[in-house]
Amino acid sequence: MNKSTDEHDDNFDDDDADDPPLTAAQQAAADRLSEADLRTIDAALLRNLTGNYRKVALIVSLGMGSDTSFYPDIIDVFYAQRIKLMVARGLIESVGNLNRMRYSEVRLPQAASGECIPTSSEGLQRGPIKDE
């Protein structure tokens, strides 16, 4: 762990490695988020989705762009976990390995006609996905 930034540095830049887990301090910060905070984060992520696949890392970066002043202790990996939760709930579609935000993509759900199905952030109020 890098003490100056409180982030993992083990294999973080390794192209074959999954995104690192949250540190204890980062998980504690995530656990302090309220239901309203989680809805705000989810809405920020959903605002950046389209009917075309986009890299999860891009969606996370764009979603964090407007919220970093509100959630300074919440890192990109947490936002990526929220995307995994949305995919698990069928609210958005994905391709690639969601454990590696640089190697996965997401989009709004597509109807059989190829049109986007409207989505809502309603129901995205649970906490982050924790690896088992």
Backbone as JSON, one array per atom type, in Angstrom:
{
  "sequence": "MNKSTDEHDDNFDDDDADDPPLTAAQQAAADRLSEADLRTIDAALLRNLTGNYRKVALIVSLGMGSDTSFYPDIIDVFYAQRIKLMVARGLIESVGNLNRMRYSEVRLPQAASGECIPTSSEGLQRGPIKDE",
  "N": [[0.85, -1.17, 0.0], [0.54, 2.22, -0.74], [1.53, 4.65, 1.29], [1.35, 7.44, 1.11], [-0.77, 8.0, -0.59], [-2.73, 6.25, 0.12], [-3.56, 4.22, -1.52], [-3.66, 1.12, -3.34], [-0.69, -0.32, -4.6], [0.23, -2.66, -5.56], [0.62, -4.5, -8.36], [-1.05, -2.71, -9.69], [-0.73, -1.33, -12.08], [-0.49, -3.39, -13.78], [-1.46, -4.92, -16.69], [-2.8, -7.33, -16.73], [-4.08, -7.59, -14.33], [-6.86, -7.55, -12.06], [-9.05, -4.83, -11.07], [-8.02, -3.19, -8.1], [-9.03, -4.19, -4.75], [-11.06, -2.28, -2.44], [-9.35, -0.45, 0.05], [-9.2, -0.77, 3.64], [-9.71, 1.76, 4.76], [-10.87, 3.07, 2.56], [-13.14, 1.47, 2.17], [-14.45, 1.98, 4.56], [-15.08, 4.67, 4.2], [-16.84, 4.41, 2.04], [-18.85, 2.95, 3.28], [-19.97, 4.87, 4.87], [-21.57, 6.32, 3.2], [-24.75, 7.65, 2.45], [-28.13, 6.58, 1.61], [-29.14, 8.48, -0.15], [-26.75, 9.58, -1.09], [-25.72, 7.37, -2.52], [-27.67, 7.15, -4.52], [-27.18, 9.55, -5.84], [-24.58, 9.15, -6.83], [-25.07, 6.91, -8.49], [-26.85, 8.08, -10.33], [-25.14, 9.96, -11.5], [-23.42, 8.25, -12.85], [-25.21, 6.93, -14.6], [-26.05, 9.08, -16.19], [-24.04, 9.32, -18.02], [-24.15, 7.2, -19.71], [-24.95, 5.69, -22.85], [-26.68, 4.46, -25.77], [-24.71, 3.12, -27.04], [-21.83, 1.05, -26.56], [-19.55, 1.96, -24.02], [-16.38, 2.46, -22.51], [-15.97, 1.25, -19.21], [-14.18, 2.54, -17.52], [-14.18, 5.12, -18.6], [-16.85, 5.93, -18.14], [-16.86, 5.86, -15.36], [-14.9, 7.82, -14.82], [-16.11, 10.13, -15.93], [-18.43, 10.18, -14.39], [-17.39, 10.58, -11.85], [-16.31, 13.05, -12.17], [-18.11, 15.19, -11.67], [-18.71, 14.75, -9.05], [-16.58, 14.62, -7.27], [-15.99, 16.63, -5.45], [-17.97, 16.34, -3.61], [-17.64, 13.77, -2.65], [-14.88, 13.15, -1.65], [-13.35, 11.05, -0.57], [-14.05, 8.8, -1.9], [-13.17, 6.43, -4.2], [-12.31, 5.59, -7.66], [-12.66, 2.81, -8.01], [-14.79, 2.15, -6.36], [-16.91, 3.39, -7.72], [-16.86, 1.86, -10.04], [-17.67, -0.54, -8.91], [-20.31, 0.1, -8.37], [-21.3, 0.22, -10.96], [-21.04, -2.48, -11.64], [-23.01, -3.5, -9.96], [-25.31, -2.36, -11.08], [-25.31, -3.69, -13.54], [-25.62, -6.33, -12.65], [-28.19, -6.19, -11.72], [-29.57, -5.92, -14.04], [-30.0, -3.44, -15.14], [-28.3, -2.12, -16.83], [-26.29, -2.99, -19.7], [-23.44, -5.09, -20.34], [-20.13, -5.8, -21.63], [-17.16, -7.73, -21.66], [-14.72, -7.93, -18.97], [-15.89, -7.09, -15.97], [-14.44, -6.78, -13.67], [-12.28, -5.44, -14.34], [-12.01, -2.36, -15.08], [-10.91, -1.0, -17.23], [-11.07, -2.77, -19.26], [-13.64, -3.39, -19.95], [-16.98, -2.72, -21.03], [-19.99, -0.74, -21.05], [-23.5, -0.14, -21.59], [-26.7, 1.48, -22.15], [-29.66, -0.51, -21.78], [-30.82, -2.41, -24.6], [-33.65, -2.54, -26.67], [-35.48, -5.07, -28.49], [-35.84, -3.93, -30.97], [-33.63, -2.43, -31.24], [-33.63, 0.0, -30.04], [-32.97, 2.18, -27.28], [-33.84, 1.23, -23.99], [-35.63, 3.02, -21.63], [-34.07, 3.88, -18.56], [-33.87, 3.91, -14.99], [-32.64, 5.27, -11.96], [-33.84, 4.32, -9.8], [-34.15, 2.03, -7.17], [-31.51, 1.47, -6.86], [-30.22, 1.5, -4.36], [-28.7, 0.1, -2.58], [-25.68, -0.85, -0.87], [-22.15, -0.99, -1.83], [-20.86, -3.54, -4.03], [-19.34, -6.29, -2.64], [-16.46, -8.19, -2.97], [-16.41, -11.73, -2.91]],
  "CA": [[0.0, 0.0, 0.0], [1.27, 3.47, -0.81], [1.06, 5.43, 2.45], [1.07, 8.84, 0.78], [-2.05, 8.14, -1.27], [-3.65, 5.26, 0.68], [-4.05, 3.38, -2.61], [-2.86, -0.07, -3.6], [0.24, -0.22, -5.72], [0.57, -4.01, -5.98], [0.08, -4.89, -9.67], [-2.1, -1.8, -10.14], [-0.51, -0.99, -13.48], [-0.39, -4.64, -14.52], [-2.6, -5.04, -17.59], [-3.51, -8.58, -16.5], [-4.63, -7.6, -12.98], [-8.17, -6.96, -11.82], [-9.02, -3.61, -10.29], [-7.72, -3.56, -6.71], [-10.14, -4.04, -3.82], [-10.99, -1.1, -1.6], [-8.62, -0.6, 1.3], [-10.09, -0.65, 4.8], [-10.12, 3.16, 4.89], [-11.77, 3.37, 1.46], [-14.39, 0.78, 2.45], [-15.1, 2.72, 5.65], [-15.65, 5.87, 3.58], [-18.0, 3.96, 1.25], [-19.89, 2.53, 4.22], [-20.6, 6.07, 5.43], [-22.47, 6.95, 2.23], [-26.18, 7.48, 2.71], [-28.93, 6.14, 0.46], [-29.18, 9.61, -1.08], [-25.42, 9.65, -1.72], [-25.64, 6.29, -3.5], [-28.53, 7.53, -5.66], [-26.49, 10.62, -6.56], [-23.49, 8.51, -7.55], [-25.65, 6.11, -9.57], [-27.39, 9.0, -11.34], [-23.99, 10.52, -12.21], [-22.95, 7.21, -13.78], [-26.23, 6.7, -15.63], [-26.08, 10.23, -17.1], [-22.97, 9.2, -19.02], [-24.38, 6.02, -20.54], [-25.7, 5.88, -24.09], [-27.05, 3.19, -26.38], [-23.47, 2.52, -27.55], [-20.92, 0.63, -25.5], [-18.49, 2.88, -23.64], [-15.5, 1.87, -21.5], [-16.36, 1.5, -17.82], [-13.25, 3.54, -16.98], [-14.66, 6.43, -19.06], [-18.09, 6.22, -17.42], [-16.45, 6.15, -13.98], [-14.22, 9.11, -14.81], [-17.11, 11.17, -16.16], [-19.32, 10.21, -13.23], [-16.66, 11.16, -10.72], [-15.97, 14.44, -12.48], [-19.01, 16.15, -11.04], [-18.99, 14.39, -7.67], [-15.4, 14.48, -6.42], [-16.02, 17.59, -4.34], [-18.91, 15.84, -2.62], [-17.18, 12.47, -2.15], [-13.43, 13.12, -1.89], [-12.74, 9.8, -0.11], [-14.59, 7.68, -2.68], [-12.27, 6.26, -5.35], [-12.87, 5.06, -8.89], [-13.03, 1.4, -7.87], [-16.15, 2.1, -5.79], [-17.83, 3.72, -8.81], [-16.9, 0.67, -10.89], [-18.51, -1.52, -8.21], [-21.72, 0.51, -8.57], [-21.65, -0.22, -12.31], [-21.25, -3.93, -11.56], [-24.3, -3.7, -9.32], [-26.34, -2.03, -12.08], [-25.32, -4.79, -14.51], [-26.19, -7.5, -11.97], [-29.64, -5.96, -11.6], [-30.15, -5.85, -15.37], [-30.32, -2.06, -15.5], [-27.44, -1.78, -17.96], [-25.66, -4.15, -20.34], [-21.98, -5.02, -20.33], [-19.27, -6.78, -22.3], [-15.83, -7.71, -21.08], [-14.54, -8.31, -17.58], [-16.23, -5.95, -15.11], [-13.45, -6.64, -12.61], [-11.21, -4.63, -14.94], [-12.77, -1.27, -15.7], [-10.31, -0.58, -18.51], [-11.29, -3.83, -20.24], [-15.06, -3.71, -20.01], [-17.81, -1.64, -21.57], [-21.4, -0.8, -20.67], [-24.42, 0.72, -22.34], [-28.09, 1.36, -21.74], [-30.27, -1.72, -22.36], [-31.36, -2.27, -25.95], [-34.87, -3.29, -26.97], [-35.32, -5.94, -29.66], [-35.79, -3.07, -32.14], [-32.37, -1.71, -31.25], [-33.77, 1.27, -29.34], [-32.64, 2.14, -25.85], [-34.94, 1.13, -23.03], [-35.39, 4.0, -20.57], [-33.68, 3.32, -17.27], [-34.05, 4.78, -13.84], [-31.73, 4.91, -10.87], [-34.66, 3.8, -8.71], [-33.8, 0.67, -6.78], [-30.06, 1.32, -6.76], [-29.93, 2.13, -3.1], [-27.89, -0.75, -1.71], [-24.26, -0.53, -0.78], [-21.29, -1.51, -2.88], [-20.66, -4.98, -4.15], [-18.12, -6.74, -1.98], [-15.98, -9.45, -3.52], [-16.58, -12.83, -1.98]],
  "C": [[0.9, 1.23, 0.0], [0.73, 4.39, 0.28], [0.7, 6.85, 2.09], [-0.28, 9.01, 0.1], [-3.1, 7.19, -0.76], [-4.28, 4.4, -0.42], [-3.13, 2.17, -2.76], [-1.88, 0.22, -4.72], [0.68, -1.6, -6.2], [-0.14, -4.31, -7.31], [-0.96, -3.92, -10.22], [-1.95, -1.46, -11.62], [-0.36, -2.23, -14.36], [-1.64, -4.82, -15.37], [-3.4, -6.32, -17.37], [-4.2, -8.64, -15.13], [-6.03, -7.0, -12.94], [-7.99, -5.64, -11.09], [-8.76, -4.0, -8.83], [-8.97, -3.44, -5.84], [-9.99, -2.72, -3.05], [-10.14, -1.41, -0.37], [-9.62, -0.47, 2.44], [-10.59, 0.78, 4.96], [-11.1, 3.55, 3.79], [-13.13, 2.7, 1.67], [-15.16, 1.5, 3.56], [-15.75, 3.99, 5.11], [-16.9, 5.51, 2.77], [-19.15, 3.57, 2.16], [-20.61, 3.72, 4.84], [-21.55, 6.76, 4.46], [-23.92, 6.65, 2.59], [-26.88, 6.94, 1.45], [-28.98, 7.24, -0.6], [-27.85, 9.77, -1.81], [-25.29, 8.59, -2.82], [-26.49, 6.6, -4.73], [-27.86, 8.61, -6.5], [-25.35, 10.05, -7.41], [-24.03, 7.7, -8.73], [-26.19, 6.99, -10.69], [-26.26, 9.62, -12.16], [-23.44, 9.52, -13.23], [-23.94, 7.02, -14.92], [-26.3, 7.85, -16.63], [-25.07, 10.1, -18.23], [-23.09, 7.96, -19.89], [-25.21, 6.39, -21.76], [-26.13, 4.5, -24.58], [-25.85, 2.46, -26.98], [-22.59, 2.13, -26.37], [-19.84, 1.68, -25.3], [-17.68, 2.21, -22.54], [-16.0, 2.23, -20.1], [-15.46, 2.57, -17.21], [-13.69, 4.95, -17.39], [-15.9, 6.84, -18.29], [-17.77, 6.6, -15.98], [-15.81, 7.54, -13.92], [-15.21, 10.26, -14.99], [-18.05, 11.3, -14.96], [-18.66, 10.84, -12.02], [-16.39, 12.64, -10.93], [-16.84, 15.45, -11.78], [-19.17, 15.91, -9.55], [-17.78, 14.37, -6.75], [-15.41, 15.47, -5.27], [-16.96, 17.13, -3.24], [-18.4, 14.57, -1.94], [-15.67, 12.33, -2.33], [-12.75, 11.82, -1.47], [-13.19, 8.58, -0.91], [-13.79, 7.59, -3.98], [-13.0, 5.61, -6.53], [-13.34, 3.62, -8.78], [-14.43, 1.27, -7.29], [-17.17, 2.39, -6.88], [-17.96, 2.53, -9.77], [-17.73, -0.43, -10.24], [-19.99, -1.18, -8.36], [-22.18, 0.1, -9.97], [-21.89, -1.72, -12.32], [-22.61, -4.25, -10.95], [-25.44, -3.42, -10.3], [-26.45, -3.14, -13.13], [-25.97, -6.01, -13.88], [-27.7, -7.38, -11.84], [-30.33, -5.83, -12.95], [-30.51, -4.45, -15.82], [-29.48, -1.55, -16.65], [-26.8, -3.05, -18.49], [-24.15, -3.97, -20.35], [-21.36, -6.07, -21.24], [-17.9, -6.65, -21.66], [-15.85, -8.11, -19.62], [-14.78, -7.11, -16.68], [-15.3, -5.8, -13.91], [-12.26, -5.81, -13.07], [-11.85, -3.5, -15.72], [-12.19, -0.8, -17.03], [-10.59, -1.59, -19.62], [-12.74, -4.28, -20.28], [-15.81, -2.46, -20.49], [-19.25, -1.85, -21.13], [-22.2, 0.14, -21.56], [-25.8, 0.59, -21.71], [-28.68, 0.12, -22.4], [-30.88, -1.42, -23.73], [-32.63, -3.11, -26.08], [-34.6, -4.14, -28.2], [-35.22, -5.11, -30.93], [-34.48, -2.3, -32.25], [-32.44, -0.37, -30.55], [-33.41, 1.1, -27.87], [-33.92, 2.03, -25.03], [-34.65, 2.17, -21.95], [-35.02, 3.3, -19.26], [-33.89, 4.36, -16.19], [-33.05, 4.35, -12.79], [-32.51, 4.39, -9.67], [-34.26, 2.35, -8.41], [-32.31, 0.44, -6.65], [-29.57, 1.88, -5.43], [-29.07, 1.28, -2.18], [-26.43, -0.37, -1.81], [-23.46, -1.16, -1.9], [-21.22, -3.02, -2.89], [-19.34, -5.3, -3.47], [-17.74, -8.08, -2.57], [-16.07, -10.53, -2.46], [-15.36, -13.71, -1.95]]
}
